[in-house]
Amino acid sequence: MSDEPRKINIQVPATKEPSFSNTAQVNVSDDAVAIQFAYVRPNGDQGILVAEVVLTPQHAIKFQKALDDTLKKHFTRHLPQ
């Protein structure tokens, strides 16, 4: 199996709205990494789950690298010197 990234077209339904999250919780087991995204109102003490993503450990590692690389590229270009 090749490690070459492949292009995948993802269709987003017209009715799909983005969700805003200002907190996340990560739970790890031997066979899964679960990330729960929630929204907590300012000065609130309870959050509302807006999404949950469950990844295999291998996909979580690839996701971590992709997120890290993307953020480094973005902030290298867009932060004031």
CORGITA-V73249 format. One record per pair of residues at least 4 apart in sequence whose C-alpha atoms are under 8 Angstrom apart, sorted by sequence separation. I is the first residue (numbers start at 0). GAP is how many residues later the second one is. If there is no record, write none. Layout:
i=I gap=GAP
i=I gap=GAP
//
This chain:
i=11 gap=4
i=27 gap=4
i=28 gap=4
i=39 gap=4
i=40 gap=4
i=54 gap=4
i=55 gap=4
i=56 gap=4
i=57 gap=4
i=58 gap=4
i=59 gap=4
i=60 gap=4
i=61 gap=4
i=62 gap=4
i=63 gap=4
i=64 gap=4
i=65 gap=4
i=66 gap=4
i=67 gap=4
i=68 gap=4
i=69 gap=4
i=70 gap=4
i=71 gap=4
i=72 gap=4
i=73 gap=4
i=74 gap=4
i=27 gap=5
i=39 gap=5
i=40 gap=5
i=54 gap=5
i=26 gap=6
i=27 gap=6
i=39 gap=6
i=40 gap=6
i=25 gap=7
i=26 gap=7
i=39 gap=7
i=25 gap=8
i=26 gap=8
i=38 gap=8
i=39 gap=8
i=25 gap=9
i=37 gap=9
i=38 gap=9
i=24 gap=10
i=25 gap=10
i=37 gap=10
i=38 gap=10
i=23 gap=11
i=24 gap=11
i=37 gap=11
i=38 gap=11
i=23 gap=12
i=24 gap=12
i=36 gap=12
i=37 gap=12
i=23 gap=13
i=35 gap=13
i=36 gap=13
i=37 gap=13
i=22 gap=14
i=23 gap=14
i=35 gap=14
i=36 gap=14
i=21 gap=15
i=22 gap=15
i=35 gap=15
i=36 gap=15
i=20 gap=16
i=21 gap=16
i=22 gap=16
i=35 gap=16
i=20 gap=17
i=21 gap=17
i=22 gap=17
i=34 gap=17
i=35 gap=17
i=19 gap=18
i=20 gap=18
i=21 gap=18
i=33 gap=18
i=34 gap=18
i=19 gap=19
i=20 gap=19
i=33 gap=19
i=34 gap=19
i=33 gap=20
i=32 gap=21
i=33 gap=21
i=31 gap=22
i=32 gap=22
i=31 gap=23
i=32 gap=23
i=31 gap=24
i=32 gap=24
i=30 gap=25
i=31 gap=25
i=30 gap=26
i=29 gap=27
i=32 gap=27
i=20 gap=29
i=19 gap=30
i=18 gap=31
i=18 gap=32
//
